[in-house]
């Protein structure tokens, strides 16, 4: 087995695992934001309902105060009946009392409607409050799990970086320089497997003779199309290496 190529393949496998973990970690803020948005939507609906309920309660109290004031005015007006000296004044007083009673009746009807609305909203609010509380508990637990997973991923990435550093120390400087160049220019993939004579990254055929040489695993070859280092994963040593790195 070409030792230097083995190191390059090992570096790529570690790089692939690291990039997968980085994508997972980078997705965490978006997942957290989605959870916050989910809770905010439900909470906003609850708060709007609560505000509407509190407004109805406040309005009902105002109506009760108005009704009490009107009833007090009616009482005062009735007390004036003994002081009335003419029929004209008496009729005017009766009209005033009647109008006050009509205002009281109107406000009482409105107050009754509000009370029915308040009673109905109270039950809905209690159910929504429970829903919001349960959702918050659920989302907080999910966010905690995401944070914990993100921390575990960071630890795994640190471990992969350590392993890569150890492998890099064994790679020929010129090859390492080429590997770093390809990683930067070829979307994080510097080494490509070849299956049935086809580069599995650019999906183009390599010359048959080159594929034969690749299977011998005696020299380091590159793809004539994407210029990545090539290796044949059918080689037993590569299969063993892949299996060993699965547990990293």
Secondary structure, 3 states (H helix, E strand, C coil): CCHHHHHHHHHHHHHHHHHHHHHHHHHHHHHHHHHHHHHHHHHHHHHHHHHHHHHHHHHHHHHHHHHHHHHHHHHHHHHHHHHCCCHHHHHHHHHHHHHHHHHHHHHHHHHHHHHHHHHHHHHHHHHHHHHHHHHHHHHHHHHHHHHHHHHHHHHHHHHHHHHHHHHHCCCCHHHHHHHHHHHHHCCCCCEEEEECCEECCCCCECCHHHHHHHHHCCCCEECCCCCCEEECCCCHHHHHHHHHHHCC
